[in-house]
Every structure is written in structure tokens, then in C-alpha cells.
Amino acid sequence: MIVNTQRLFLNLLSTMRIDTVCDVGSMDGTDSLKFRDAVPESSIYAFEPNPENLRRMQADRMLQERSIQVVPLAATNYDGDAEFFLVEADYSRRESRRGLSSLYKRSDDWSTPVGVVRVKATRLDTFLADKCPPHSRLALWIDTEGKAYEVIEGIGDFVDHIHLLIVEVETEPCIGSNQRLYPEVKSLLRRLGLAELATDQAPSQLQFNALFVRCDLSVGKRFQVKAWLVHARLRYFLVRAIAKLCPACLRRLRAMGRKASR
């Protein structure tokens, strides 16, 4: 089912009473601030290994004031050091190229690496070992430029804590020649007890976000999740209708929404 997965994720954070959110591949902390609005009392960890993104995040007073814990680590399936391949970007503004650097040495022409640095890497179960008490509820936001499968492998025994997970996936090896693709990510999550709820584009697309929830939710929680899914689907069709009938109206509505969220 296709919906706005980011909005649905935000709605489900409070519904599922999430205690800890890991923003893996944060870039600039913008998404972490949205998570803070959704779950004001939760612990939020923003993982970012890119040195320049990291420097700016550590100096960001908004992140400090909202108690976003910036983590200078690359999440993957081992603990140690890793090569991190930098892509040229304009760090003075929020642009997508700031998030294209990767543990993969990219081969596409428009994001050829311009440098490589050594960064610290961690498994999520290692990082969370002394941070998540028993019975805590964990949500993951994973945007790691081709390394989603490895991040999920690094969850280990903490998989029982995960109630909600959103992940950027690819259907072709467009980032690394040996990267694990959407069917493999989905199969791994299914084996770990998580079921796909929705995507933000058709699964035939090259890259998209997929949202997963625990399979063993209580009857009450499953009903709440289903209600939010129906709401998201109706909103998706409404936005498409407005975009078709009055594109200018949709632009104004989105501009008003951005202004209201500041």
C-alpha cells in the first residue's frame, strides 16, 4: 500500500508508545526534531558519520535544546573502523547530496566520491546495550545509502524491542555493486518478526521507503495501526486529487504546513 510513510511513521510513534528512536543516517537532525515533537519524552539518537554533517549537528543549538543525542558513528553489522566515502555537497544548506556519502564507494557519475575518511562503526545492539531497559519500545529510521541490510543485521537480540521501522531500500544495485536489495531486506525483516505495512512509492521504483511493524502486536494496537493506515491512505488520495485539480492550491497548502511547523 502506498502512503506518505514519513507522516505515518510520526503518527505511529506516539500510538505505539515508543521509548527510543534511532535516526540512522541523520544527515542534519531535521527528522530527529520531528520525532521529538511526536514523542517528547523519548530518547532520540541521531547517528551521523559524515564529518562535516556531524560538525554542524554538534553545533546546532536546536538539537541541543531539544535533547537530540548526536552519535558520531556509522551503524552497520560490526564494531570497529570503516572507510566512509565522501560525495561533494553544499553543506551550507539542506540539500540531498549532503546525505549521499556512504560506506559504499559509489560508482554513479553524479555522486562520485571526492574523498575517503576513517570513521567509527557500531552494531546497534552494541550501542543500545546499556541504553534500553527491559520491555522498552524501539523505533528505527534507517537511511544509510545502500547499507540498510547490514544495519538491520546489527540489531541482534534487540529485535524484540523493535515495534516500528522505516527503511530506505533499492531494487537495483545503484549505490554499491554488492549491496543487498529490497527483497532481501524485506525477507530479513520478516524472519525477524516484522511485517511491511506500507511504502511511499511502488515497489517497482529504483529507491523508496518501506515501513514495517511488529507481527505480534496486541489486538488493540493492530486496530490502532490499521486506523492510522486507513487515514494515511485517504490523505494520499486527497493529496493526489488536489495535485491534479489545482497544483497551485497544493503548493500553498504545503507552504502553510512548513510555516506552521517552524
C-alpha positions in Angstrom: 0.0 0.0 0.0 1.4 3.4 -1.0 1.1 6.3 1.5 3.3 9.1 3.0 5.4 6.8 5.1 7.1 9.6 6.9 3.9 11.0 8.2 2.5 7.6 9.1 5.8 6.8 11.0 5.4 10.0 13.0 1.8 9.2 13.8 2.6 5.7 15.0 5.5 6.8 17.2 3.1 8.1 19.9 0.4 5.5 19.2 2.9 2.7 19.8 4.4 4.5 22.9 7.9 4.4 21.5 10.6 4.9 24.2 13.7 5.2 22.0 14.1 6.3 18.4 17.3 5.7 16.4 17.7 8.1 13.4 20.3 6.1 11.5 21.9 8.3 8.8 20.5 11.5 10.2 22.4 14.0 7.8 21.3 17.2 9.8 18.9 16.2 12.5 15.8 17.6 10.9 14.0 14.3 11.1 15.1 13.8 14.7 13.4 17.1 15.6 10.1 15.8 14.1 10.5 12.7 16.2 10.9 14.8 19.3 7.6 16.6 18.5 5.9 13.2 18.2 7.4 11.6 21.3 8.5 14.4 23.7 9.7 12.1 26.5 11.6 9.5 24.4 15.3 9.1 23.9 16.4 10.1 20.4 19.8 9.1 18.9 20.9 10.7 15.6 23.6 8.7 14.0 25.8 10.6 11.5 29.4 9.6 10.5 29.9 12.3 7.8 32.5 14.6 9.5 31.0 17.9 8.1 27.4 16.9 8.8 28.5 15.8 12.2 30.3 19.1 13.0 27.2 21.1 12.0 24.9 18.9 14.0 27.1 19.1 17.2 27.0 22.9 16.9 23.2 23.0 16.3 21.6 24.7 19.3 18.2 23.4 18.3 19.3 19.8 18.5 20.9 20.5 21.9 17.9 22.3 23.3 15.6 19.5 22.2 17.8 16.8 23.7 18.7 15.1 20.5 21.7 12.9 21.2 24.1 13.2 18.2 26.0 9.9 17.7 29.3 10.1 15.7 29.1 6.6 14.5 28.2 4.6 11.3 25.7 1.9 12.2 26.4 -1.4 10.5 26.9 -5.2 11.3 30.2 -4.9 13.1 32.1 -2.8 15.7 35.3 -1.2 14.7 36.6 1.2 12.0 35.3 1.7 8.5 36.1 3.6 5.3 33.5 6.3 4.6 33.4 7.7 1.1 32.5 11.4 0.8 30.4 12.9 -2.0 30.8 16.6 -2.9 27.9 18.6 -1.4 26.9 22.1 -0.4 26.9 21.9 3.3 25.6 25.5 3.7 22.0 24.4 3.0 19.8 21.3 3.4 20.3 19.5 0.1 20.0 15.8 -0.7 23.7 15.5 -1.7 24.7 16.0 1.9 23.2 12.6 2.5 24.8 10.7 -0.4 28.2 9.9 1.3 28.3 6.2 2.2 30.2 3.2 3.4 30.0 2.2 -0.2 32.3 3.7 -2.8 29.6 4.9 -5.2 30.1 4.4 -8.9 27.4 6.6 -10.4 28.7 9.6 -12.3 26.8 12.3 -10.4 27.9 11.2 -6.9 31.5 10.1 -7.5 33.4 10.1 -4.2 35.8 13.0 -3.7 37.5 11.7 -0.6 37.6 8.9 2.0 37.8 9.1 5.8 38.0 6.6 8.6 35.1 6.5 10.9 34.0 4.5 13.9 31.4 1.8 13.2 29.0 0.1 15.6 26.3 -2.5 15.7 23.1 -1.2 17.1 22.9 -3.9 19.7 26.3 -2.9 21.0 25.3 0.8 21.1 22.0 0.1 22.8 23.2 -2.4 25.3 23.3 0.0 28.2 20.6 2.4 27.0 17.4 0.3 26.6 15.8 -1.2 29.7 13.8 -4.4 29.5 10.4 -4.0 27.8 11.4 -0.7 26.1 9.9 0.0 22.7 12.3 0.9 19.9 11.7 2.6 16.6 14.3 2.8 13.8 14.6 5.3 10.9 17.2 3.9 8.5 18.6 5.9 5.6 22.2 4.7 5.0 22.8 4.8 1.3 22.7 1.1 0.4 23.7 -0.3 3.9 20.2 -1.0 5.3 20.6 -4.7 5.4 23.8 -4.5 7.4 22.2 -2.1 9.9 19.4 -4.5 10.5 21.8 -7.4 10.9 23.5 -5.4 13.7 20.3 -5.2 15.7 20.9 -8.7 17.1 18.8 -9.6 20.2 17.4 -6.1 20.3 15.0 -7.1 17.6 12.5 -8.0 20.3 12.4 -4.3 21.3 11.6 -3.0 17.8 8.0 -2.1 17.2 8.3 0.3 14.3 10.9 0.6 11.5 11.2 2.6 8.3 14.0 1.9 5.8 15.2 3.3 2.5 15.7 0.5 0.1 16.8 0.0 -3.5 15.6 -2.5 -6.2 18.8 -2.4 -8.2 22.5 -2.1 -7.1 22.6 1.7 -7.8 24.9 2.5 -4.8 27.2 -0.5 -4.3 27.7 -3.4 -6.7 27.2 -5.9 -4.0 24.5 -4.1 -1.9 21.6 -6.0 -0.6 18.3 -5.1 -2.3 14.7 -4.6 -1.2 13.6 -8.3 -1.5 16.5 -9.3 0.8 15.8 -6.5 3.3 12.1 -7.4 3.4 12.8 -11.1 3.8 15.3 -10.5 6.7 12.8 -8.3 8.5 10.1 -10.9 8.0 12.3 -13.5 9.6 12.9 -11.1 12.5 9.2 -10.8 13.1 8.4 -7.5 11.3 5.8 -7.1 8.6 5.6 -4.5 5.8 2.8 -2.0 6.4 3.3 0.4 3.5 5.7 2.0 1.1 5.9 5.6 -0.2 6.3 4.5 -3.9 5.5 1.5 -6.0 8.0 -1.3 -5.2 9.0 -1.3 -8.9 10.8 2.0 -8.4 14.5 2.2 -8.0 14.5 3.6 -4.5 11.8 4.1 -1.9 10.9 3.9 1.8 9.2 0.9 3.3 7.5 1.0 6.8 7.4 -2.2 9.0 5.7 -3.0 12.3 5.9 -6.0 14.6 3.8 -9.0 13.7 2.8 -9.9 17.3 1.2 -6.6 18.2 -1.8 -6.8 20.5 -5.3 -6.8 19.0 -5.8 -3.2 20.3 -2.5 -2.0 18.8 -3.2 -3.7 15.5 -6.6 -1.9 15.3 -4.9 1.5 16.0 -2.2 0.8 13.4 -4.9 -0.1 10.9 -6.9 3.0 11.6 -3.8 5.2 11.0 -3.1 3.3 7.8 -6.6 4.0 6.5 -6.2 7.6 7.5 -2.9 7.8 5.6 -4.3 6.1 2.5 -7.3 8.6 2.4 -4.9 11.5 2.8 -2.7 10.1 0.0 -5.7 10.0 -2.4 -6.8 13.5 -1.3 -3.3 15.0 -2.0 -3.2 13.3 -5.4 -6.6 14.7 -6.3 -5.7 18.3 -5.2 -2.4 18.0 -7.2 -4.3 17.0 -10.3 -7.2 19.6 -10.0 -5.3 22.5 -8.5 -1.5 22.2 -8.3 -1.1 25.8 -7.0 -3.5 25.0 -4.1 -1.3 22.1 -3.1 1.8 24.3 -3.2 0.1 26.8 -1.0 -1.1 24.2 1.5 2.4 22.7 1.7 3.9 26.2 2.2 1.5 26.8 5.0 2.4 23.5 6.6 6.1 24.2 6.5 5.5 27.7 8.0 3.3 26.2 10.8 6.0 23.6 11.7 8.8 26.2 12.2 
